[in-house]
């Protein structure tokens, strides 16, 4: 249930959450993407050039509210 409400608390007070529990399905690939989203939120550049991977990254940013 908490994964469905992450967009409501994500980023408040400057705090970002990432791990396998913040995305539905608790998959390792989603854990990686949420980590990339948080890294991007604090200033890191997205490290990959693949267009489909970037589309997933953008979807994760939207889901996480970042």
CHARMM internal coordinates of N, CA and C (Angstrom, degrees):
IC EDIT
DIST 1 N 1 CA 1.4517
DIST 1 CA 1 C 1.5346
ANGL 1 N 1 CA 1 C 111.46
DIST 1 C 2 N 1.3312
ANGL 1 CA 1 C 2 N 116.34
DIHE 1 N 1 CA 1 C 2 N -37.42
DIST 2 N 2 CA 1.4649
ANGL 1 C 2 N 2 CA 118.76
DIHE 1 CA 1 C 2 N 2 CA -176.93
DIST 2 CA 2 C 1.5197
ANGL 2 N 2 CA 2 C 111.46
DIHE 1 C 2 N 2 CA 2 C -60.68
DIST 2 C 3 N 1.3277
ANGL 2 CA 2 C 3 N 117.53
DIHE 2 N 2 CA 2 C 3 N -31.88
DIST 3 N 3 CA 1.4633
ANGL 2 C 3 N 3 CA 119.02
DIHE 2 CA 2 C 3 N 3 CA -178.33
DIST 3 CA 3 C 1.5218
ANGL 3 N 3 CA 3 C 111.95
DIHE 2 C 3 N 3 CA 3 C -62.81
DIST 3 C 4 N 1.2974
ANGL 3 CA 3 C 4 N 117.53
DIHE 3 N 3 CA 3 C 4 N -29.03
DIST 4 N 4 CA 1.4567
ANGL 3 C 4 N 4 CA 120.76
DIHE 3 CA 3 C 4 N 4 CA -179.25
DIST 4 CA 4 C 1.5252
ANGL 4 N 4 CA 4 C 112.81
DIHE 3 C 4 N 4 CA 4 C -75.92
DIST 4 C 5 N 1.3204
ANGL 4 CA 4 C 5 N 117.01
DIHE 4 N 4 CA 4 C 5 N -15.97
DIST 5 N 5 CA 1.4616
ANGL 4 C 5 N 5 CA 121.16
DIHE 4 CA 4 C 5 N 5 CA -178.77
DIST 5 CA 5 C 1.5269
ANGL 5 N 5 CA 5 C 113.51
DIHE 4 C 5 N 5 CA 5 C -107.90
DIST 5 C 6 N 1.3326
ANGL 5 CA 5 C 6 N 117.87
DIHE 5 N 5 CA 5 C 6 N 3.03
DIST 6 N 6 CA 1.4581
ANGL 5 C 6 N 6 CA 120.11
DIHE 5 CA 5 C 6 N 6 CA -178.79
DIST 6 CA 6 C 1.5238
ANGL 6 N 6 CA 6 C 112.00
DIHE 5 C 6 N 6 CA 6 C -59.27
DIST 6 C 7 N 1.3253
ANGL 6 CA 6 C 7 N 117.22
DIHE 6 N 6 CA 6 C 7 N -35.45
DIST 7 N 7 CA 1.4634
ANGL 6 C 7 N 7 CA 118.55
DIHE 6 CA 6 C 7 N 7 CA -179.61
DIST 7 CA 7 C 1.5247
ANGL 7 N 7 CA 7 C 111.71
DIHE 6 C 7 N 7 CA 7 C -66.06
DIST 7 C 8 N 1.3148
ANGL 7 CA 7 C 8 N 118.52
DIHE 7 N 7 CA 7 C 8 N -18.28
DIST 8 N 8 CA 1.4618
ANGL 7 C 8 N 8 CA 121.19
DIHE 7 CA 7 C 8 N 8 CA 178.97
DIST 8 CA 8 C 1.5318
ANGL 8 N 8 CA 8 C 112.35
DIHE 7 C 8 N 8 CA 8 C -82.48
DIST 8 C 9 N 1.3356
ANGL 8 CA 8 C 9 N 117.50
DIHE 8 N 8 CA 8 C 9 N -26.41
DIST 9 N 9 CA 1.4615
ANGL 8 C 9 N 9 CA 120.09
DIHE 8 CA 8 C 9 N 9 CA -178.01
DIST 9 CA 9 C 1.5195
ANGL 9 N 9 CA 9 C 112.95
DIHE 8 C 9 N 9 CA 9 C -112.73
DIST 9 C 10 N 1.3260
ANGL 9 CA 9 C 10 N 117.40
DIHE 9 N 9 CA 9 C 10 N -12.12
DIST 10 N 10 CA 1.4607
ANGL 9 C 10 N 10 CA 120.81
DIHE 9 CA 9 C 10 N 10 CA -175.95
DIST 10 CA 10 C 1.5232
ANGL 10 N 10 CA 10 C 110.86
DIHE 9 C 10 N 10 CA 10 C -62.22
DIST 10 C 11 N 1.3135
ANGL 10 CA 10 C 11 N 115.88
DIHE 10 N 10 CA 10 C 11 N 127.96
DIST 11 N 11 CA 1.4501
ANGL 10 C 11 N 11 CA 120.87
DIHE 10 CA 10 C 11 N 11 CA 174.83
DIST 11 CA 11 C 1.5163
ANGL 11 N 11 CA 11 C 115.58
DIHE 10 C 11 N 11 CA 11 C 86.18
DIST 11 C 12 N 1.3032
ANGL 11 CA 11 C 12 N 118.92
DIHE 11 N 11 CA 11 C 12 N -8.84
DIST 12 N 12 CA 1.4651
ANGL 11 C 12 N 12 CA 119.54
DIHE 11 CA 11 C 12 N 12 CA 177.75
DIST 12 CA 12 C 1.5220
ANGL 12 N 12 CA 12 C 109.12
DIHE 11 C 12 N 12 CA 12 C -65.55
DIST 12 C 13 N 1.2928
ANGL 12 CA 12 C 13 N 115.68
DIHE 12 N 12 CA 12 C 13 N 142.70
DIST 13 N 13 CA 1.4664
ANGL 12 C 13 N 13 CA 122.77
DIHE 12 CA 12 C 13 N 13 CA -179.90
DIST 13 CA 13 C 1.5271
ANGL 13 N 13 CA 13 C 111.75
DIHE 12 C 13 N 13 CA 13 C 59.31
DIST 13 C 14 N 1.3412
ANGL 13 CA 13 C 14 N 117.91
DIHE 13 N 13 CA 13 C 14 N 20.82
DIST 14 N 14 CA 1.4484
ANGL 13 C 14 N 14 CA 120.24
DIHE 13 CA 13 C 14 N 14 CA 178.85
DIST 14 CA 14 C 1.5126
ANGL 14 N 14 CA 14 C 113.83
DIHE 13 C 14 N 14 CA 14 C 74.42
DIST 14 C 15 N 1.3160
ANGL 14 CA 14 C 15 N 117.78
DIHE 14 N 14 CA 14 C 15 N 15.11
DIST 15 N 15 CA 1.4663
ANGL 14 C 15 N 15 CA 122.04
DIHE 14 CA 14 C 15 N 15 CA -178.70
DIST 15 CA 15 C 1.5206
ANGL 15 N 15 CA 15 C 109.07
DIHE 14 C 15 N 15 CA 15 C -102.06
DIST 15 C 16 N 1.3335
ANGL 15 CA 15 C 16 N 116.65
DIHE 15 N 15 CA 15 C 16 N 133.80
DIST 16 N 16 CA 1.4607
ANGL 15 C 16 N 16 CA 121.48
DIHE 15 CA 15 C 16 N 16 CA 176.65
DIST 16 CA 16 C 1.5150
ANGL 16 N 16 CA 16 C 109.27
DIHE 15 C 16 N 16 CA 16 C -121.02
DIST 16 C 17 N 1.3177
ANGL 16 CA 16 C 17 N 115.80
DIHE 16 N 16 CA 16 C 17 N 143.31
DIST 17 N 17 CA 1.4479
ANGL 16 C 17 N 17 CA 121.95
DIHE 16 CA 16 C 17 N 17 CA -176.95
DIST 17 CA 17 C 1.5182
ANGL 17 N 17 CA 17 C 109.59
DIHE 16 C 17 N 17 CA 17 C -114.13
DIST 17 C 18 N 1.3191
ANGL 17 CA 17 C 18 N 117.35
DIHE 17 N 17 CA 17 C 18 N 135.33
DIST 18 N 18 CA 1.4562
ANGL 17 C 18 N 18 CA 121.31
DIHE 17 CA 17 C 18 N 18 CA 173.37
DIST 18 CA 18 C 1.5228
ANGL 18 N 18 CA 18 C 108.11
DIHE 17 C 18 N 18 CA 18 C -146.44
DIST 18 C 19 N 1.2911
ANGL 18 CA 18 C 19 N 115.76
DIHE 18 N 18 CA 18 C 19 N 148.23
DIST 19 N 19 CA 1.4591
ANGL 18 C 19 N 19 CA 123.93
DIHE 18 CA 18 C 19 N 19 CA 177.28
DIST 19 CA 19 C 1.5034
ANGL 19 N 19 CA 19 C 107.11
DIHE 18 C 19 N 19 CA 19 C 158.94
DIST 19 C 20 N 1.3233
ANGL 19 CA 19 C 20 N 116.72
DIHE 19 N 19 CA 19 C 20 N -177.45
DIST 20 N 20 CA 1.4540
ANGL 19 C 20 N 20 CA 117.43
DIHE 19 CA 19 C 20 N 20 CA -179.07
DIST 20 CA 20 C 1.5271
ANGL 20 N 20 CA 20 C 112.19
DIHE 19 C 20 N 20 CA 20 C -73.95
DIST 20 C 21 N 1.3062
ANGL 20 CA 20 C 21 N 119.27
DIHE 20 N 20 CA 20 C 21 N -16.11
DIST 21 N 21 CA 1.4627
ANGL 20 C 21 N 21 CA 119.67
DIHE 20 CA 20 C 21 N 21 CA -177.59
DIST 21 CA 21 C 1.5132
ANGL 21 N 21 CA 21 C 113.53
DIHE 20 C 21 N 21 CA 21 C -85.92
DIST 21 C 22 N 1.3510
ANGL 21 CA 21 C 22 N 119.27
DIHE 21 N 21 CA 21 C 22 N -8.05
DIST 22 N 22 CA 1.4599
ANGL 21 C 22 N 22 CA 119.43
DIHE 21 CA 21 C 22 N 22 CA -178.57
DIST 22 CA 22 C 1.5222
ANGL 22 N 22 CA 22 C 112.85
DIHE 21 C 22 N 22 CA 22 C -89.46
DIST 22 C 23 N 1.3059
ANGL 22 CA 22 C 23 N 117.36
DIHE 22 N 22 CA 22 C 23 N -6.33
DIST 23 N 23 CA 1.4631
ANGL 22 C 23 N 23 CA 120.75
DIHE 22 CA 22 C 23 N 23 CA -179.60
DIST 23 CA 23 C 1.5266
ANGL 23 N 23 CA 23 C 109.66
DIHE 22 C 23 N 23 CA 23 C -123.50
DIST 23 C 24 N 1.3209
ANGL 23 CA 23 C 24 N 117.46
DIHE 23 N 23 CA 23 C 24 N 145.15
DIST 24 N 24 CA 1.4601
ANGL 23 C 24 N 24 CA 119.72
DIHE 23 CA 23 C 24 N 24 CA -179.03
DIST 24 CA 24 C 1.5224
ANGL 24 N 24 CA 24 C 111.24
DIHE 23 C 24 N 24 CA 24 C -61.24
DIST 24 C 25 N 1.2935
ANGL 24 CA 24 C 25 N 116.88
DIHE 24 N 24 CA 24 C 25 N 140.99
DIST 25 N 25 CA 1.4551
ANGL 24 C 25 N 25 CA 121.81
DIHE 24 CA 24 C 25 N 25 CA 176.30
DIST 25 CA 25 C 1.5097
ANGL 25 N 25 CA 25 C 114.51
DIHE 24 C 25 N 25 CA 25 C 95.01
DIST 25 C 26 N 1.3374
ANGL 25 CA 25 C 26 N 117.46
DIHE 25 N 25 CA 25 C 26 N -17.31
DIST 26 N 26 CA 1.4650
ANGL 25 C 26 N 26 CA 122.05
DIHE 25 CA 25 C 26 N 26 CA 178.54
DIST 26 CA 26 C 1.5183
ANGL 26 N 26 CA 26 C 113.25
DIHE 25 C 26 N 26 CA 26 C 51.33
DIST 26 C 27 N 1.3264
ANGL 26 CA 26 C 27 N 117.61
DIHE 26 N 26 CA 26 C 27 N 40.00
DIST 27 N 27 CA 1.4585
ANGL 26 C 27 N 27 CA 121.07
DIHE 26 CA 26 C 27 N 27 CA 179.96
DIST 27 CA 27 C 1.5133
ANGL 27 N 27 CA 27 C 112.05
DIHE 26 C 27 N 27 CA 27 C -88.72
DIST 27 C 28 N 1.3192
ANGL 27 CA 27 C 28 N 115.90
DIHE 27 N 27 CA 27 C 28 N 153.01
DIST 28 N 28 CA 1.4635
ANGL 27 C 28 N 28 CA 120.16
DIHE 27 CA 27 C 28 N 28 CA -179.83
DIST 28 CA 28 C 1.5192
ANGL 28 N 28 CA 28 C 111.89
DIHE 27 C 28 N 28 CA 28 C -64.94
DIST 28 C 29 N 1.3326
ANGL 28 CA 28 C 29 N 117.20
DIHE 28 N 28 CA 28 C 29 N -35.90
DIST 29 N 29 CA 1.4619
ANGL 28 C 29 N 29 CA 118.69
DIHE 28 CA 28 C 29 N 29 CA 178.95
DIST 29 CA 29 C 1.5184
ANGL 29 N 29 CA 29 C 110.87
DIHE 28 C 29 N 29 CA 29 C -64.32
DIST 29 C 30 N 1.3251
ANGL 29 CA 29 C 30 N 117.74
DIHE 29 N 29 CA 29 C 30 N -37.09
DIST 30 N 30 CA 1.4637
ANGL 29 C 30 N 30 CA 120.77
DIHE 29 CA 29 C 30 N 30 CA 176.88
DIST 30 CA 30 C 1.5196
ANGL 30 N 30 CA 30 C 111.20
DIHE 29 C 30 N 30 CA 30 C -69.84
DIST 30 C 31 N 1.3245
ANGL 30 CA 30 C 31 N 117.36
DIHE 30 N 30 CA 30 C 31 N -32.22
DIST 31 N 31 CA 1.4565
ANGL 30 C 31 N 31 CA 120.17
DIHE 30 CA 30 C 31 N 31 CA 176.45
DIST 31 CA 31 C 1.5179
ANGL 31 N 31 CA 31 C 109.87
DIHE 30 C 31 N 31 CA 31 C -63.28
DIST 31 C 32 N 1.3164
ANGL 31 CA 31 C 32 N 116.05
DIHE 31 N 31 CA 31 C 32 N -41.02
DIST 32 N 32 CA 1.4679
ANGL 31 C 32 N 32 CA 120.74
DIHE 31 CA 31 C 32 N 32 CA 178.23
DIST 32 CA 32 C 1.5222
ANGL 32 N 32 CA 32 C 110.30
DIHE 31 C 32 N 32 CA 32 C -63.65
DIST 32 C 33 N 1.3130
ANGL 32 CA 32 C 33 N 116.94
DIHE 32 N 32 CA 32 C 33 N -45.77
DIST 33 N 33 CA 1.4638
ANGL 32 C 33 N 33 CA 120.59
DIHE 32 CA 32 C 33 N 33 CA -178.61
DIST 33 CA 33 C 1.5195
ANGL 33 N 33 CA 33 C 110.88
DIHE 32 C 33 N 33 CA 33 C -63.49
DIST 33 C 34 N 1.3198
ANGL 33 CA 33 C 34 N 118.40
DIHE 33 N 33 CA 33 C 34 N -42.05
DIST 34 N 34 CA 1.4673
ANGL 33 C 34 N 34 CA 119.73
DIHE 33 CA 33 C 34 N 34 CA 179.06
DIST 34 CA 34 C 1.5176
ANGL 34 N 34 CA 34 C 110.73
DIHE 33 C 34 N 34 CA 34 C -64.93
DIST 34 C 35 N 1.3241
ANGL 34 CA 34 C 35 N 116.93
DIHE 34 N 34 CA 34 C 35 N -34.70
DIST 35 N 35 CA 1.4658
ANGL 34 C 35 N 35 CA 120.26
DIHE 34 CA 34 C 35 N 35 CA 175.37
DIST 35 CA 35 C 1.5123
ANGL 35 N 35 CA 35 C 111.49
DIHE 34 C 35 N 35 CA 35 C -64.24
DIST 35 C 36 N 1.3423
ANGL 35 CA 35 C 36 N 116.26
DIHE 35 N 35 CA 35 C 36 N -41.47
DIST 36 N 36 CA 1.4664
ANGL 35 C 36 N 36 CA 120.46
DIHE 35 CA 35 C 36 N 36 CA 177.28
DIST 36 CA 36 C 1.5240
ANGL 36 N 36 CA 36 C 111.15
DIHE 35 C 36 N 36 CA 36 C -64.12
DIST 36 C 37 N 1.3234
ANGL 36 CA 36 C 37 N 116.44
DIHE 36 N 36 CA 36 C 37 N -38.40
DIST 37 N 37 CA 1.4643
ANGL 36 C 37 N 37 CA 120.62
DIHE 36 CA 36 C 37 N 37 CA 179.12
DIST 37 CA 37 C 1.5319
ANGL 37 N 37 CA 37 C 110.31
DIHE 36 C 37 N 37 CA 37 C -63.19
DIST 37 C 38 N 1.3093
ANGL 37 CA 37 C 38 N 116.64
DIHE 37 N 37 CA 37 C 38 N -45.08
DIST 38 N 38 CA 1.4655
ANGL 37 C 38 N 38 CA 120.02
DIHE 37 CA 37 C 38 N 38 CA -179.94
DIST 38 CA 38 C 1.5251
ANGL 38 N 38 CA 38 C 110.45
DIHE 37 C 38 N 38 CA 38 C -66.55
DIST 38 C 39 N 1.3347
ANGL 38 CA 38 C 39 N 116.83
DIHE 38 N 38 CA 38 C 39 N -42.00
DIST 39 N 39 CA 1.4611
ANGL 38 C 39 N 39 CA 119.67
DIHE 38 CA 38 C 39 N 39 CA 177.64
DIST 39 CA 39 C 1.5290
ANGL 39 N 39 CA 39 C 110.20
DIHE 38 C 39 N 39 CA 39 C -60.02
DIST 39 C 40 N 1.3216
ANGL 39 CA 39 C 40 N 117.02
DIHE 39 N 39 CA 39 C 40 N -41.07
DIST 40 N 40 CA 1.4574
ANGL 39 C 40 N 40 CA 121.29
DIHE 39 CA 39 C 40 N 40 CA 178.62
DIST 40 CA 40 C 1.5316
ANGL 40 N 40 CA 40 C 110.50
DIHE 39 C 40 N 40 CA 40 C -64.85
DIST 40 C 41 N 1.3308
ANGL 40 CA 40 C 41 N 116.39
DIHE 40 N 40 CA 40 C 41 N -39.02
DIST 41 N 41 CA 1.4669
ANGL 40 C 41 N 41 CA 120.73
DIHE 40 CA 40 C 41 N 41 CA -179.06
DIST 41 CA 41 C 1.5253
ANGL 41 N 41 CA 41 C 112.34
DIHE 40 C 41 N 41 CA 41 C -64.01
DIST 41 C 42 N 1.3301
ANGL 41 CA 41 C 42 N 117.02
DIHE 41 N 41 CA 41 C 42 N -26.99
DIST 42 N 42 CA 1.4659
ANGL 41 C 42 N 42 CA 118.94
DIHE 41 CA 41 C 42 N 42 CA 179.89
DIST 42 CA 42 C 1.5233
ANGL 42 N 42 CA 42 C 112.20
DIHE 41 C 42 N 42 CA 42 C -101.95
DIST 42 C 43 N 1.3606
ANGL 42 CA 42 C 43 N 116.49
DIHE 42 N 42 CA 42 C 43 N 10.93
DIST 43 N 43 CA 1.4527
ANGL 42 C 43 N 43 CA 119.00
DIHE 42 CA 42 C 43 N 43 CA 169.45
DIST 43 CA 43 C 1.5141
ANGL 43 N 43 CA 43 C 117.97
DIHE 42 C 43 N 43 CA 43 C 121.14
DIST 43 C 44 N 1.3274
ANGL 43 CA 43 C 44 N 119.29
DIHE 43 N 43 CA 43 C 44 N -8.60
DIST 44 N 44 CA 1.4695
ANGL 43 C 44 N 44 CA 120.59
DIHE 43 CA 43 C 44 N 44 CA -179.72
DIST 44 CA 44 C 1.5260
ANGL 44 N 44 CA 44 C 110.40
DIHE 43 C 44 N 44 CA 44 C -76.57
DIST 44 C 45 N 1.3070
ANGL 44 CA 44 C 45 N 116.24
DIHE 44 N 44 CA 44 C 45 N 150.91
DIST 45 N 45 CA 1.4574
ANGL 44 C 45 N 45 CA 121.03
DIHE 44 CA 44 C 45 N 45 CA 176.41
DIST 45 CA 45 C 1.5192
ANGL 45 N 45 CA 45 C 109.47
DIHE 44 C 45 N 45 CA 45 C -84.94
DIST 45 C 46 N 1.3276
ANGL 45 CA 45 C 46 N 116.70
DIHE 45 N 45 CA 45 C 46 N 149.28
DIST 46 N 46 CA 1.4604
ANGL 45 C 46 N 46 CA 120.97
DIHE 45 CA 45 C 46 N 46 CA 175.55
DIST 46 CA 46 C 1.5327
ANGL 46 N 46 CA 46 C 107.85
DIHE 45 C 46 N 46 CA 46 C -65.64
DIST 46 C 47 N 1.3450
ANGL 46 CA 46 C 47 N 118.94
DIHE 46 N 46 CA 46 C 47 N 126.94
DIST 47 N 47 CA 1.4628
ANGL 46 C 47 N 47 CA 120.95
DIHE 46 CA 46 C 47 N 47 CA -168.07
DIST 47 CA 47 C 1.5371
ANGL 47 N 47 CA 47 C 117.32
DIHE 46 C 47 N 47 CA 47 C -87.94
DIST 47 C 48 N 1.3157
ANGL 47 CA 47 C 48 N 119.82
DIHE 47 N 47 CA 47 C 48 N -3.73
DIST 48 N 48 CA 1.4611
ANGL 47 C 48 N 48 CA 120.37
DIHE 47 CA 47 C 48 N 48 CA -173.45
DIST 48 CA 48 C 1.5255
ANGL 48 N 48 CA 48 C 111.24
DIHE 47 C 48 N 48 CA 48 C -116.32
DIST 48 C 49 N 1.3400
ANGL 48 CA 48 C 49 N 115.80
DIHE 48 N 48 CA 48 C 49 N 156.05
DIST 49 N 49 CA 1.4663
ANGL 48 C 49 N 49 CA 120.89
DIHE 48 CA 48 C 49 N 49 CA -178.76
DIST 49 CA 49 C 1.5332
ANGL 49 N 49 CA 49 C 113.11
DIHE 48 C 49 N 49 CA 49 C -104.12
DIST 49 C 50 N 1.3129
ANGL 49 CA 49 C 50 N 118.87
DIHE 49 N 49 CA 49 C 50 N -9.12
DIST 50 N 50 CA 1.4629
ANGL 49 C 50 N 50 CA 122.26
DIHE 49 CA 49 C 50 N 50 CA -176.30
DIST 50 CA 50 C 1.5377
ANGL 50 N 50 CA 50 C 110.70
DIHE 49 C 50 N 50 CA 50 C -67.88
DIST 50 C 51 N 1.3339
ANGL 50 CA 50 C 51 N 116.69
DIHE 50 N 50 CA 50 C 51 N 127.26
DIST 51 N 51 CA 1.4685
ANGL 50 C 51 N 51 CA 121.64
DIHE 50 CA 50 C 51 N 51 CA -175.70
DIST 51 CA 51 C 1.5251
ANGL 51 N 51 CA 51 C 112.35
DIHE 50 C 51 N 51 CA 51 C -66.28
DIST 51 C 52 N 1.3342
ANGL 51 CA 51 C 52 N 117.63
DIHE 51 N 51 CA 51 C 52 N -38.75
DIST 52 N 52 CA 1.4672
ANGL 51 C 52 N 52 CA 119.83
DIHE 51 CA 51 C 52 N 52 CA 179.90
DIST 52 CA 52 C 1.5227
ANGL 52 N 52 CA 52 C 111.14
DIHE 51 C 52 N 52 CA 52 C -69.14
DIST 52 C 53 N 1.3130
ANGL 52 CA 52 C 53 N 117.08
DIHE 52 N 52 CA 52 C 53 N -38.68
DIST 53 N 53 CA 1.4698
ANGL 52 C 53 N 53 CA 120.05
DIHE 52 CA 52 C 53 N 53 CA 177.19
DIST 53 CA 53 C 1.5251
ANGL 53 N 53 CA 53 C 110.35
DIHE 52 C 53 N 53 CA 53 C -64.34
DIST 53 C 54 N 1.3393
ANGL 53 CA 53 C 54 N 116.15
DIHE 53 N 53 CA 53 C 54 N -39.45
DIST 54 N 54 CA 1.4596
ANGL 53 C 54 N 54 CA 119.75
DIHE 53 CA 53 C 54 N 54 CA 178.64
DIST 54 CA 54 C 1.5254
ANGL 54 N 54 CA 54 C 110.95
DIHE 53 C 54 N 54 CA 54 C -65.49
DIST 54 C 55 N 1.3195
ANGL 54 CA 54 C 55 N 117.19
DIHE 54 N 54 CA 54 C 55 N -35.31
DIST 55 N 55 CA 1.4666
ANGL 54 C 55 N 55 CA 120.74
DIHE 54 CA 54 C 55 N 55 CA 176.91
DIST 55 CA 55 C 1.5306
ANGL 55 N 55 CA 55 C 110.07
DIHE 54 C 55 N 55 CA 55 C -62.06
DIST 55 C 56 N 1.3290
ANGL 55 CA 55 C 56 N 117.32
DIHE 55 N 55 CA 55 C 56 N -42.26
DIST 56 N 56 CA 1.4698
ANGL 55 C 56 N 56 CA 120.62
DIHE 55 CA 55 C 56 N 56 CA 176.24
DIST 56 CA 56 C 1.5221
ANGL 56 N 56 CA 56 C 111.13
DIHE 55 C 56 N 56 CA 56 C -63.97
DIST 56 C 57 N 1.3223
ANGL 56 CA 56 C 57 N 116.26
DIHE 56 N 56 CA 56 C 57 N -39.71
DIST 57 N 57 CA 1.4643
ANGL 56 C 57 N 57 CA 121.87
DIHE 56 CA 56 C 57 N 57 CA 177.89
DIST 57 CA 57 C 1.5257
ANGL 57 N 57 CA 57 C 110.57
DIHE 56 C 57 N 57 CA 57 C -60.39
DIST 57 C 58 N 1.3362
ANGL 57 CA 57 C 58 N 116.47
DIHE 57 N 57 CA 57 C 58 N -45.78
DIST 58 N 58 CA 1.4674
ANGL 57 C 58 N 58 CA 120.38
DIHE 57 CA 57 C 58 N 58 CA 178.77
DIST 58 CA 58 C 1.5242
ANGL 58 N 58 CA 58 C 111.17
DIHE 57 C 58 N 58 CA 58 C -64.29
DIST 58 C 59 N 1.3274
ANGL 58 CA 58 C 59 N 117.14
DIHE 58 N 58 CA 58 C 59 N -38.87
DIST 59 N 59 CA 1.4617
ANGL 58 C 59 N 59 CA 120.25
DIHE 58 CA 58 C 59 N 59 CA 177.47
DIST 59 CA 59 C 1.5244
ANGL 59 N 59 CA 59 C 110.98
DIHE 58 C 59 N 59 CA 59 C -63.78
DIST 59 C 60 N 1.3223
ANGL 59 CA 59 C 60 N 116.60
DIHE 59 N 59 CA 59 C 60 N -40.36
DIST 60 N 60 CA 1.4646
ANGL 59 C 60 N 60 CA 120.66
DIHE 59 CA 59 C 60 N 60 CA 178.46
DIST 60 CA 60 C 1.5200
ANGL 60 N 60 CA 60 C 110.73
DIHE 59 C 60 N 60 CA 60 C -65.90
DIST 60 C 61 N 1.3317
ANGL 60 CA 60 C 61 N 117.26
DIHE 60 N 60 CA 60 C 61 N -39.08
DIST 61 N 61 CA 1.4686
ANGL 60 C 61 N 61 CA 120.04
DIHE 60 CA 60 C 61 N 61 CA 176.22
DIST 61 CA 61 C 1.5173
ANGL 61 N 61 CA 61 C 110.73
DIHE 60 C 61 N 61 CA 61 C -60.62
DIST 61 C 62 N 1.3099
ANGL 61 CA 61 C 62 N 115.90
DIHE 61 N 61 CA 61 C 62 N -43.45
DIST 62 N 62 CA 1.4653
ANGL 61 C 62 N 62 CA 119.80
DIHE 61 CA 61 C 62 N 62 CA 179.40
DIST 62 CA 62 C 1.5338
ANGL 62 N 62 CA 62 C 110.30
DIHE 61 C 62 N 62 CA 62 C -63.92
DIST 62 C 63 N 1.3271
ANGL 62 CA 62 C 63 N 116.74
DIHE 62 N 62 CA 62 C 63 N -46.60
DIST 63 N 63 CA 1.4645
ANGL 62 C 63 N 63 CA 121.53
DIHE 62 CA 62 C 63 N 63 CA -179.34
DIST 63 CA 63 C 1.5244
ANGL 63 N 63 CA 63 C 111.18
DIHE 62 C 63 N 63 CA 63 C -60.19
DIST 63 C 64 N 1.3475
ANGL 63 CA 63 C 64 N 115.66
DIHE 63 N 63 CA 63 C 64 N -40.23
DIST 64 N 64 CA 1.4595
ANGL 63 C 64 N 64 CA 120.45
DIHE 63 CA 63 C 64 N 64 CA -177.44
DIST 64 CA 64 C 1.5247
ANGL 64 N 64 CA 64 C 112.75
DIHE 63 C 64 N 64 CA 64 C -82.29
DIST 64 C 65 N 1.3103
ANGL 64 CA 64 C 65 N 117.56
DIHE 64 N 64 CA 64 C 65 N -9.87
DIST 65 N 65 CA 1.4566
ANGL 64 C 65 N 65 CA 120.44
DIHE 64 CA 64 C 65 N 65 CA 179.36
DIST 65 CA 65 C 1.5136
ANGL 65 N 65 CA 65 C 113.65
DIHE 64 C 65 N 65 CA 65 C 75.05
DIST 65 C 66 N 1.3135
ANGL 65 CA 65 C 66 N 116.17
DIHE 65 N 65 CA 65 C 66 N 27.91
DIST 66 N 66 CA 1.4805
ANGL 65 C 66 N 66 CA 121.09
DIHE 65 CA 65 C 66 N 66 CA -177.48
DIST 66 CA 66 C 1.5046
ANGL 66 N 66 CA 66 C 109.16
DIHE 65 C 66 N 66 CA 66 C -107.50
END
COOR INIT
IC SEED 1 N 1 CA 1 C
IC BUILD
